[in-house]
Amino acid sequence: MQTQMLIDGSWRDGTAERIEVLDPATGEAIADVAAGTPADAVAACDAAETAQRKWAAAAPRERSEILRACYEILLEHSFEIAELITREHGKPLNDAAGELAYSAEFFRWNAEEAVRVHGSLGVAPAGDKRIIVRHPPVGVVAMVTPWNFPAAMIARKVAPALAAGNAVVIKPARDTPLTALRVAQLLEEAGVPSGLVNVVPTRSSGAWFDAVSDHRAVRMVSFTGSTEVGRMLLQRCAQRVLKVGMELGGNAPFIVFADADMGAAVAGAVTAKMRHSAEVCTAANRFFVEAPVVEEFTQRFAEAMGAIRVGNGFDPGVTCGPMINAGAVTNIETLVQGALSNGARKVNGGGPVEGPGFFYEPTVLADVDVSSPITSQEIFGPVAPVIAFNDTETMIAAANDTEMGLIGYVYTEDLAKGLRVSERIEAGMVGINRGAISDPAAPFGGMKQSGLGREGASEGIYEFCETQYIAADW
């Protein structure tokens, strides 16, 4: 288990107080990790600046082959990394294995994209000049990654950044630094040159970010996390006019029309709500169900949620692990109690599970008022508020009545209706009759305050590039 920070290809202990990592299923410490100071962050940026110049000059095919090797080495160590994810995050082992497979795929996808960063040559309208457009790498990218996908959120950022010719400095979440360190170690074993990938955990996020964002070589910040923190980082980045990629919070509507295949809708609702123990930004947050089927849907959904086994992610049959920490359980309970006091009805679940560990029961709430606080905040836990609707126009207005716009879900057997409604949902992604839609080949990102830019697909690599125009006359 790697517990040192990685700077310029060297594993270092640092001088700051170390970070204790807990197993959220037991509340017990499993490791302590080196914590970087602002000076360590600056050293990482210095190393990245030097390494990036040589990497940017490397042939795209050379970068591509190394990324392909990263894909292969991650798969070779998939079980080991999945176990590490479960140990420090708590998600069920099957979910952790799925995360690792998803993570590796970003390296395979971007190995292919590395050789397809296209420019253009055109003739000016006057006919006597040439317009050349190219896409060089940004330079050094500072990355701040969340705890809920300790491998995938690194892969989704690092793979396209390296493919484009950049170097990176990563601050993993304090709750889950072990996976980040091990992934970085494997990337170096796969052939990523020293200094290109630096990982500096810290106990002082603000001071770390100030040091990095002020470094001359850092030209971009890529962040996944809450909208609240994203706003603060955007303000800080504005001081140096840094390029930013932001994947922020969600408040996803899950819409079920009366003509939906009810079995598929219930299965999709469980998937959209409960993947990775419901601690995902794409989780369905508000369930809008057409009135003629709301009772049937609610009952069947509650039965399916009630059948979910909660426990240690290593235990066979467990599909919902612990929440990340005690504070998360408190936040979820506050939202549930607020909804109940506002007239909601508890169909099943509805409370914390006695420890050890940080668990919450899978919960379905019926008769939820659309103005209840639980409908305006990201729950980030296994709680599903169900809201009945009669009028489609009113429902769409309610679904869009949020500053978040990451994802939405629509279930109907009428594809034309599904497409019409999807086009009116103010979200960067919409799933029609699908409860899980993430794919490295698709552009991931949100509208409104759910983010800026896209990760994945062909768009993903260009987020880590500049656009340069060369005016030529020959």
N, C-alpha and C positions, 0 to 999 in steps of 0.2 A: 504494500500500500504506500503510494508516494505521498509524502506530507510536506515536502519542501516546495518553495516557489521556483519557477523556471524563468531565468533571465539570461539571455544570450547563450543558450545551450548549457547553462550551468545550473545545477540544483543547489539552492541556497536556503539557509535557515532563517536569516534575518535577525533583527534585534528587538522587534516589537513583541508584546505579549501575544502568545499563540492563540489560535482560534480553536475552541472546543467544538467538535462535531458530535451531534447527538443522533441516536437511532430513535426516530419519532414513534416507533412501535413500542419502545420500552422506556424512553426518556433517559436512557443511559448513554454515557459518553463512549464513543467508539474510536476516536482519534483526536489528536490536536494537530493543527496545521500551521505552518509558518505564516505570519502576517506581515505584509509589506508596509513600509513607510512611504511617504511621498518621495523620498530619495530613491527608494527601490523602484517606484513607478517611473521616475525620470531615467534611471539606469536602463530600464526595459525599453523605454522610448528611444534612448540613444542607440541601443543595440539594434532595435528594429529599423531605425533610420539607415544604419550602415548595411544591414543585411538586405534591405529592400532594394537598394540601388542595383546590386548584382542580380537579384531575383527578377527585377523588372526587365533586365537586359537578356535574361535567359529566353531561349526559344519557347514559344507556346507549347510545342510538342514535349519539351522537357518538363515543363510545369504539369502538363497533362499526365504524363507517365507517373510522376510522383504522386499526384492526386489519386490516380488509379491504385497505386500501391497503398495509399492511406485507406481507401475503400476496402481493400483486401485484408489489411491487417486488423481493421476494426471487426470485420466479420470473423476472423480467426480467433479473436478474443471476445466474442460476443457474450458468451456465458459469464465470463469473469466480470465484464463491465456491467452486465445486467444485474448481477449479484451486488455489485458496488452501488448501483443506483438504488436498488431496493433497500440496502442497508442504510444509506444516508438520507434517502428521500421517503422511503416507506411504501412506494407504490408496489402493487402485486408483481411478482416476478415475470409473469407473462406480459404485462404492460411494459415492464422495463426492457424485456427482450424485444418487444415491438419498437420501443423508442430507439434502441441501438440499431436495429435494421433500418429504420427511417433515417437515423443519423448517417449511417454509412452510405446510404443512397445519395446523399448530397455530394459526397466526394466522387462517386461514379458519375453523377449527372454533370458536375462542374469540370471533371476531367474531360468530358466531351465538349463542354462549352468553352474551355480554355483556348481551343484552337479555332473558335468561331466568333471572336470579337471582331466585328466587321466595321470598316470605315467606308468612305465613299469618295468618288472622284466625279465631279460634275463640271459643266460648262456654265459660266455666268450668263445671265440673260442677254448681255450685250454681245456675247460670242467671242470676246477677245481675251478673256481671263479664265483661270481654272479655280475651282473650289474643292479643296481637299479637306475631308473631315476624318479625324482619327480619335481613338478612345484610349488614352494612356491611363495607367493606374493612378489612384488618388495619392497614394504614398503610404503613410502609417495610419492605421485605423485603430482607435480605442473601442473596445467592446465591453459592454456591461451586460451580463447574462443573468437570467433568473434561476430560482431554485427548482421550479416545477419540471423542467426538462434539462437536467444538468449536462446531458450529452447532446441532445438534438439542437438546442439553441446555440451551442457552440458550433456544431457542424454546419448549421444553416447559414451562419455568418462567415466562419473561417474558410470554408470550401470555396465560395465564390470570390472572397477577398484574395486568397492565394492564387486562384485561377487567373484573376485579372492582373496579378503582379504586385500585390501589396504585402505589407507585413502587419502583424497585429499584436496588440497588448490587451490581454483579457483580464477583467476583474470578475471572477465567478462569485456567485452568491455565498454568503457566509454559512448558510445552512447546508450547502452541498458542494464544497470545493473539491472533494476527493475525486469525483468523476472527471472534472475538468483537468486536474493534474495528470490523471492516468491517461486520458485521451491525448493530451499534449505529449506525454512521454511516448506513446505509440506512434504519433505522427512523426516524431524525430526518428524513431526506429525505422519508419517507412521511407525515410530519405528527405524529409523536409529540412532544409539547411538551418543550422543554428542561428538564432536571433530572429527568425521570421515569426515564430509563435512564442510569445512570452505570456506567462500566467502569474499574476501577482495578486493573491488574495489579500484582503485587508480588513482590519477592524474599523478603519476610519474612512468610510466611503467618500465623504465630502472632500476631505483633504486629498485623497487619492485622485479623485476626478479633477480637482483644481490643478493638481500638478500635471496631469496628463493633458488636459485640454489647453493648458498654457504652453505646452512643449511645441517648439517650432516645427517639428516634423509631423506632428499629428494634424491631419487635414480632414478627418472624418470621425464621427462617433456613431456607433451602431448600438442601439439599446433595445432590450426587450424587458418590459416590466409594467408597473402601474402607470396610469395616465398622470396621477399626481406627481410622481417622481419624474416622469417624462417632461412635464411642463418645466420643472426646475432645471433639468439638464438642458432643455432648449434655450432657456434664458442664459445659462452659462455659456453655451456654445455660440450664442449670438455675439459675445464679446470679441471672438476671433473669426466670426462668420464661417464657422466650420460646417461642412456638409454633414447632414444627419440622416440616419435611418432609424425610424421609431416604430416598434411594434408594441402597442399599448393595450389598455384594458378593453374588455368587451361587455356587452349586455344583451346577449343574443336572444332574439325572439324565435320560438319554435311554434309554428303555425300548423294546426291540424284542421282541415276542412271536413265536413260531414261525409264527403264522398271518398275519403282516404281509405286505403286498405288498413283497417284498424290494427291488425297484427303487425304489419310493417311499421305503422306509426308508433306503436308502443315499443317495439324493438329498437327503432331509431331513436326514440326519446331516451331510452336507457343508455344507448351508446353515446348520444350527444350530451347527456348529463353526466354520466358516470365514468367515462374513459379516464384513466389515470387518476382514479379516486376523486373525480370532479374538480380537481385543482388545475384547470386549464382555462386559458382565455377564450377558447372557442366553445366552452361548455354552454349548453342551452340554459338561459337564465330566467326566461319568462315563457310560459306555455299558454299560448292563445288557442283555445279549442272551440270550434263552432258549437253553439248551444245544443242542437239535437243529439250530439254524440258526447257531450262533455262528461256526463255521468259514466257512460261506458268506458271512455278513455281513462278517466280518473281512477276508476276501480281497477281496471286491468293494469294500468301503470303502477298503482300502489301495490298490487300483488307482485309485479315484477321487481319493484324496488325492495319490497319486503323480503324477497327471496335472495337478495344479494348477501353474500357472506362477508362480514366485516372482520378484519383481524390483521395479524402480522403478514406482510406480503410474501413471506417465505412459506407460509402454511398452504398446503394443497387446498384448492377450491376457493380461496379468498380472492375476491374481485374488487374489494374496496379496502385500501389500507388506511393508515392513520393520516390525519392532517399534519402539516409540516411542523407545527409547534402549538403550544398551549394558547398563544394569542389568537391563532386562526380559529380554534374551537370557540373561544369567547366571542369573536366577531360574528361567527355563524349563528350562535345562540342568540345574540342580540338582535339580529335580523329576524329570526324566527319568532321570537317573543314579540317583537314589534308588529309583525304581520298578524299574529294571533290576537293581539290587543286591538287591532284595527278591523277585526271581524272575520279573519280567515279561520278555516276549520282544518284541524290536523287529521289527515286520513291515516297516516301511519308514521312511525318514527317520531322525530321531533325533539331529540335531546342528545346531549353528550353521552358517550359510553364511559363507564367508570374505568379508570386506568388499571395498570400502568399504560403509558402511551397516550396519544392525543387523537381520540376517535370521536366520530359523530355518526349517528344513525342515518341511513338513507331515509329521506323524509319527503312526503308529498303533502302539499297544502292545497286545499280546495277553497272556493269562494273568496279568492284573494282580490282585494280591491286594487284596481289599476293604479291608484295613487299611493299605495302602500310603499314605504321606503325600500322594502325588499325588491321591488320592481325597478328601482332606480339605481341600485348599487350592485356591483359585481359580487356574487355570493361566494364564489371560490370554495364551494363545499357541496355535499350531497343532498341539497335541498331543492325541490321543484315546486314553485308556485304556479297553480293552474288558474287561468282567467278565462271565463266564458265570453263568447262574443256572438252577436246576431248579425251585425252589419259589417261587411268587409271593409268599407271605407273607414268606419270608425276604428276598426281593428288595426288597419295599416297606419292610421294616424297615431294610435297608441304605441304600436311597435316602433315607430320612428321618433317617438317622443323621448329621446335620450341623446346625450352628447356623444355616446359611443356608437360606432358603426363598423364593427369588425366582421360579424358573420350573422346569418340568419338561416332558418330551416323552414321549408314548406312541404307539407304532405298533402297530396291530392292525386286522384286518379285522372284528373283532367289536366293534361300537360299544358294546354294553351292557357288555362287559368293559372297554373303554377308558374309559367313563364311571365305572365302579366303581373302577378303579384311580386315575383322575384325582382323584376325590373324596378318596382316601386319601393322595395326595401332599401333603405339607406345604409348599405353595408358593402364592404369590399368583397365579400364572398357570400354566396348563397348556395345551400344544398337543397335540391329538389328530390324528395324521397330518399335522401341519404343522411345518415346521422354522423358520418365522419367523412371529411372531404380533403384533408391535408395531403399533398402530394408534391414531391420535389420538382415535378414537371409543371406545376401550376403556380401562378403568382399569389403569394400569401401576403395579405395586408389589409388595412382597414381604411374607412372613410372617417370624416369628422375627427373627433379626438381619440380615435382608435389607432392613429398612426400616420406615418409619412413614409412613402416608398414601398417597395415590394421585395420579398425574399422568395427565392425559388424561381423556376421557369427560366426562360431566356432573359427576362427582365432583371433577374437577380444579380447577374454578373455586372450589368451596366450600372447598378447602384454604386459599385465600387470603382467606377471609372469616371474620368473627366471627359469632356468633349472639347477637342481642340480643332479650330478651323485654320487652315493654312491657305493664304491667298497666293496663287502662283501665276506667273506670266512666262510662257515659253514660246 
